[in-house]
Amino acid sequence: MNEDENKTAEGEKEKPVIDRQTAEKEFDAYCEANDIDHDIDAMTDDEKKDFEPLKKRFVKACMQGRVKVDGTDLIYTVSKFSKPGFAGKEITVKRSGGQSFIGMDGFKDTQTVHKMNGFLSAMTGQEISYFAKIDGKDWQFFRDIATLFLVD
């Protein structure tokens, strides 16, 4: 199966909603708007190894029609893998700011997932507990967006 296609529950191939080239341009536009370093050629091998999965997850979700870039913000549609009441919901992810970092306060250093969920809560306006209720695929997308800001 082509990487640009997914299988439905019935086994039929789904065609991408957006082609890969356009999805990659959306990723680049999001990074540019937020002043996030995304020039693969300027990265070390270790940086590339960490960065490429973040870009891949973004591009794949964009190709599926679940990501829309709106300047420094993006709108993410929660996948069908999350529970009813969550699946299909559009979540706006705002550029991180001081409030996002404050969202990580109150958690021990060993509570890295709680800290991340606090950061995501501030970026999205969702309750911290929201991120414990969505599918791992969706949580990983949100985590990756936060990571783009945390490592920059």
N, C-alpha and C positions, 0 to 999 in steps of 0.2 A: 504494500500500500504506500502510496506517495505520502510524504510527510505533510503535504498541504491538504490532505483529506482526512476525515475522521469517519468512523463507522457509527451508524445509528444503532439503536437497540435491535432493529430488525436485520442488521448486517449490511444494509445498503450504504454506499459511500456518500458522504455529504461533501458537496463542493464548497470551497472557501467562499465566504461572503465578500471578502476583500483579498486581492492578490498579495503575494508576499512582498513585492516591491513597494506597493502602497503602504502596507503595514509597517515595513521598515522605515519608510519616510515619516510615518506617524510617530514612531519611536524616536527618530532623530529630532523631529519637531518638538516633541515633549521634552527631550533632554536639552535642546537649545533654549527653549522658553524658560527652563528652570536652571540654566547654567550648570548642567550636569555633564561632567567629562564623559564622552562616549566615543572618542577617537581610538579605535582598536589599535591602529598603527602606533600610537604613542604610549600604549600600555605595556607593562612588563608581562612576561609569560604568566606569572601568578595572578596579576590583575585581570588578564584576559580570561583565565580559567574561572575566576569568580564572576566576571561580568557577563560572559556569554550566556549562561543559563538564565540570567535576569532578562536579557534582551529576548532570548528565545521564547520565554513564557509570555512576555508582553506581545511579541509579534504574533504568536499563535492565537492568543485571545483576541487580538485585533482582527486577524484573518477570520475568526469565527463570528465577528461582528459584535463582540462583547466589550470593546474598548473604543471610546471616542475621546480624542484629545480636544480640549477647549482652552487654548492658551496655556497657562501654567497649571490648570486643573485637568483632570480626566474624569470621565464617567465610565464606570465599570458595571456591567450587567452580570449579576451573580449567575453561575452556571446551573444547568439542570441537575447537577449532582448534589446540590444543596437541598435541604428539606423544603417541602411546600411552605410558603410564607417567606422564604428566603430566595429560592430560585426565581430568576427573572427580575429581581429587584435591582433598580439602578442606584448605585452608590457613587456620589461625587467625592473624589479624592482631591483635597486642596493641597497646595504647596505647604510643606512643613514650615513651622515657625517655632518661636519660643514655647508656645503652648504645647506643641508636640513633644518637646523635650521634657517639659514639666509633667506631661502624661506618664513619663517613665518613673517619676519620683514615687516613693512609697513602696517600691518593690526591692527586694534584696537582689544583689548582683547575681545570685544563683537562680533567680526567677526570670530568665531571659525571655521566655515566651510571654509572661505577664507584662514585662517591660515593653515588648514589641506591641502587644495588644493595646497598651496604654498610649503608645505613640500613634498607632493606627486609629484609635478612638478620636484623638485630637485632630487627625488629618481628615477624618470622615464625618465626624459628628455622631457616630454610632456609639452605643454603650460598649464598654470593654468586653462584656460578656457576649456581645454579638459575634465576635470573632471565634468564640469557642463553639458556636452553634452552626457555622457554615462548613461546607465540605473542605477537605484539605487542599484540593485544587484551587479553590477560591482564596483560602487563607494564604497559600503560597504566593499567589499573585499580589495580594496586598502587602505581604512581607517583602516581596521583591521591590515594590515601589518604595516602601520605606527605606530599604537598604540602599537604593540609589541616592537617597538624601543623607543617610547616616555615614556612608563611606566616602562621600565626595569631599 
